[in-house]
Amino acid sequence: PSDNLGAVLAAAELADRTGAELLVALAVAYQVQCRLSDEAPVRDRGFDHTTQGAFAATAGVARALGLDAARTAHALAIAGTTAAALRVTRTGALSHWKGLAAPHAGFCAVHAALLARAGVTGPAAVLEGAKGFMEVVSGPFHIDWEREDLARVTRTDLKRYNAEIHAQSALEAVLELRAAARLTADAVARVELETFQVAYDIIGGGAEGPKTAIATKEEADHSLPYLLAVALLDGEVGPAQYAPARIVRPDVQALLQRVFVRPAADLTRRFPAETPGRVRVVLRDGRELRAERRDWAGCHGRPLPWDAVRGKLDGLAARVTTAAQRDGLAAAVARLEELRVRDLTALLRAVRGPAEE
């Protein structure tokens, strides 16, 4: 759902909304995305999650633009009809499109909402009609939208590490083992990870393809072998770990071949209430180190405190912002309800590229 932020933010700026109104529009987008994901999952039927994201972003954009119910329905119909996305986006050899698929869904959302605002209609039976979403994409499901609230966002998660969401628990475990034992990569004979089936299928080498031939950022952030290897080598997983030169270096390429991932039935039963993982590091001297996590710092059951979130902003944005710019952005977000959206977007527009402190 966080991929919808740009589309909803743009619509809220266009309509000159307050920060409080922006937050409501974002909550609408999160509710639609998460409830569709709960009740109408599409990955196993060959579609990408950005398919649901098109509906979600459109709902948030329509709210931010202030569309009435009829025009909102037409916007949802237009976006939902045109934005069904294939899961090949994240299967096998990965391309640049993996990173652009969700922004494209946001683009479709803004376009659909603006068309509907101008009076363009969409197929009203987009969900339940003949050749509609249920028949072609999701299968049958039922959500009583009149009974929905906006609370689902409170059960969403924040990534602690710059990696696919299902890798977070395993990364926390291996990084804590590294710190506690002062591990060096040369000491590691092999790494074994047991995880839940969804994580194995998407990033572990299961249904969506092998994950040990890694040459690009798109492949690296969706590969548990690469992620665990680079975490052991570097002690962190951030933007620097996706630099092209870092990905192809012999140290990480050799170590990721010694990382073995397999699904475990007991961990699979605990998902999605938990995102568990068991790590076993076998050292060349025969010792074994083990760690198990049910979740990570940043999931909804263990939210990151504000100072840790601010630290993440500094780590991600230091290359392209000054400290003063980051201070301004953090202060604006902390009191967003009191501002107009244009106050925030003005700060974002001031970021022009790599900056010197």
N, C-alpha and C positions, 0 to 999 in steps of 0.2 A: 503493500500500500504506500510506502514512502515514495515509490516511483511516481505517484500521482501528485506529489507536492508541487512540482513546477507548473503543471497545468492549472491546478486550483489557485495557486498563487498568482499566475498571470491573469486569470479571470477576475480574481478579487481586486487586483490592481486596476484592471480595466473598469470595473464597476465602482472604484473608489470606496472599498469596504473598510470597516474597522478590523483591527486584529481579532477582536472577539468574533466578528462575523466570519472571518477566515477560519478560525478554529472550528466553528460549527460546520462549515463547508467541508473541511478536512475530516471531521468526525463522520459526516455523511459518506464520504468516499471510503473511509476505513470500514464502516458498517457494511456497505454493499460488497466490497471486496472480500471481507472475511466471512460474511454469511454465505455468499455464493461459493467460496472455497470450502466452507463447512458442509453445505448441503448439495452442492453441484460440482464436485471435483471433476476435472477434465483431463488431467495428465495421462491417466491410464488409457484414455480413449484417443490419445494422439494429439491433444491440443495443449498449448502453452498457457501458463497462468495469466499472461497478459490478455487473454480472451476475457476473463472475468474483470481484469483491470480496465478494459475499455468501458464496461458498464460503470465501474466504480468511479473512474475519473470523470466520466460524463455526469454522474449524479452530483459529484462535488462541484464541478464547473457550473452546472445548471443552478445549483444553490448559490454559488458565489455571484453569478450573474443576475440572480433574482428572477429566474424564469418561473412562470406559473406552472400548475400541474400539467396542463395539456401540452405546453411546449417542452417541458421536461420529459414527458413521455415520448414525444417525437424525437427529441435528442437521443434518448436512450435507445430507441428503435433504430435510428440511423447508425449510431456507433456500434450497437450490438450486432447489426446485420453485416457490417463491413469489416469488423476487426477481429474475426475468428482467426487465431494464429496457430500455426502448426508447431508441435513440440520438437520437430527436427531442429529448431532454433537452438536447443540445448542438448542435442543428442549427437554422438559421434564426433567428427572433427568440427570444432567450434569456430565461428567466424565473428567478425565485428558486429554482426547483427544481434548477437546475444546481448550486447550492451545497449543496443539501440531499440530493441523491441518494446520495452516499457515506455521510453520517451515517445515512440511512435504512437503507442496507444493513447498517451496523453495528448499528442497532436490531434489524433482522430477525435478525441473527446471535445477539445476546444472547437474544432471545425464543425462537428455535429451540433454542438450547442449554439454556435453562431448561426448555422443554417436554420435550426428550429426557431431561434429568436426572430429570424427574418420571415418566418412563415412556412418554411419547407417541412413537409410531413414525412414520417417514416412508417414502416409496416407495423401496425398496432399489435399484431399477433407474433411479434418477434420471438417471444419465449415459447408459448404453447401452441402456436399455429402450425399448420402443415408445412414441412420443410423448415421449421423454425429451430431455435436454439435447443430445446429439449429433444426434439426428434433427431437432429443432426449432430449436435455437439455433446450435450451433457447427459442425456437421459432424463427421465421424469424426476421432478423434485417439487417440494412445496415450501414456500416461505410466506408467512402472513405478514406482509410488510406493514400493515396498519398496527401491528402489535410490536414492531421492532422499536428499540430505543437507540441511543448513540453510545452505548457503553462498551461495545466490542473492542474499541481502540485500547481500552485499559488492559486487555489481555493480549496485546501484541508485544513484540520483542525488539530490542535494540542490539545491533551487532556490536560486540566488544572488539572484534578483530575484523580486518579488511578481507573478508572471505565469505563464501556462501553460507547462508544461515545455519544449515545443518552441520557445519563443521565446528561451530563455536565451542561446544562442550569438549570435544576432543582436543582442540587447540588449547583451551584453558588447562586441561589435564597435562598435556605434554610440556607446556611452558612451565608449569609449576614443578614438574619432575626435573626439568632442565635446571631450574634455579636452585632447587633443594639439593640436588646431587652435583651441581656445578659440572654438568655434562659437556663434553666436547663431541663433535660429530665423529671424530676419529675413533672414539671409544665405543661407538654404537655398531653392533653387529647386525641388528635388525629391529624393526618396530612393528608391532602387531596391534591392530585396532579392531575391536568388535563394536559394531554399531547397529542401529535399527535399519530396517529394510529400505525405507525411503532414502536415507542418507547413502546407503550402499548403492542403490540404483542410480541416484542422480550424480554423486561425486566420488563414489568408491570403486567404480569399475563394473557395476551391474548392468541393469537394463539399458542405460543410456550410453554405454560404450566404455572401452578401456580408458584408464586415466594415468598411464605411465609414459606416454609419448607427449611431452610437454614442451612447447616452443613459443607460445604466445600468452599474453595476459588472460585472454578469454579462456584458454585451456587451464592455466595455472590456478585461477581462483575457483575453478570447479573440479579440482583434483585433490582428494584427500592425501594421496601420496606426496604430491608436491607441497601442499600446505604443511603437513607434519614435518617434512624434511627441512623446509626453509625455516620453520619455527625453531627446530633444534639447532640449526646452523646460526641463525641471526638473533634469536631471542625475541622476535617480534614478527608480526604479520601486518604490514602497512603498505603504503604506496611504493616504498623503496623495494619491496620484495617482488614487485611486478615490473620493474625496469627490464627492458629487453635483455640487457647485458647480464642482469642478475639471474634471469630465468634459465639461460643457456650455460651458465658456468658449470664446470665439471663437478664441483663439490655437491651442488644440489641435485644435478642430474644423476650422479652416482648414488647418493643417499636415497632418493625417491624410489630407486629400484629395490631398495631393501625395506620398503614399507609395504605391509600386507594388510589388506582390509577385507573383512568378511562380516556378513550379517549374523546376528544372534537372535534366536526366536524370543528369548525372554526380554531382550531390549526392545524388540519390535512390538511386543505386547504393551510396553510402557509408553510408546509414542501414540498420539501427540501430547498426552498429558505431561510427559517428560521428553527430553531429547538426550538420551543417555549414551554413554560411550565408555568402553574399558580399554585402557592403553597398557601394553606390556612392552618394555624396552629391554632387549637382551644386549648386554655389553660383551665386548670381546674377551674380557677376563672371566666370563661365566656368570657374573652377577645379573640379576633381573630386578627391574624397577617396575612397579605397577601403580596405576591410579585409575579411579573410576569417578565419573561425574554424571549427575542426573540432569544438570542444566548448567548455566554459566552466569556470570555477573553481567547483567544486561537483559536477561529474559524477564518476563513480566513478574515472575515470582521472586526475583532478585534484582530489582531495578538498580541501574547505576546512579550514584549520587550526582548532584549537579557539578561538583568539581571534577569528577571523572569524565562527565560528558564534555565539559569545557576543555579538559585535557585532550579528548579525542578531536575536538575542533582545532586545537593548536597543532596536533600532530598531522592532521589531514590538510590543513590550509596554510601552514607556515610557508610553503614554497611560493604561494601566490598572493599572500597578504602581509601587511605589516601587523605588528602587535597591536597598534592602535585600532586598526580596522577590525581585528578579531575582538577586541574589547567592546567596540561599538556594536558589533553584531550580537555578541552574547548579551549585552545589556538590553538591546532591543527585543530579543527573544524572551528575556526574563520578564519583561513588562509588556508583552505583545498586546494584551487586552486593552491597554491604555492608548495604543498607537493606531494610526491608520496604516493600512498595508503599504501605501506609498512611502512611508517613513522607512520601512524595512527594505523595500526594493531599491530605494535610493542608495542605501548602504551597499547592497549587493552590486549595483551598477558601478560603484566606485572601485570595485576590484577589477583591474585591467589586465592582470597577468603577473608573471614572476616579479616579486617585489624585493627590495633590499630593506633590511631593518634600519 
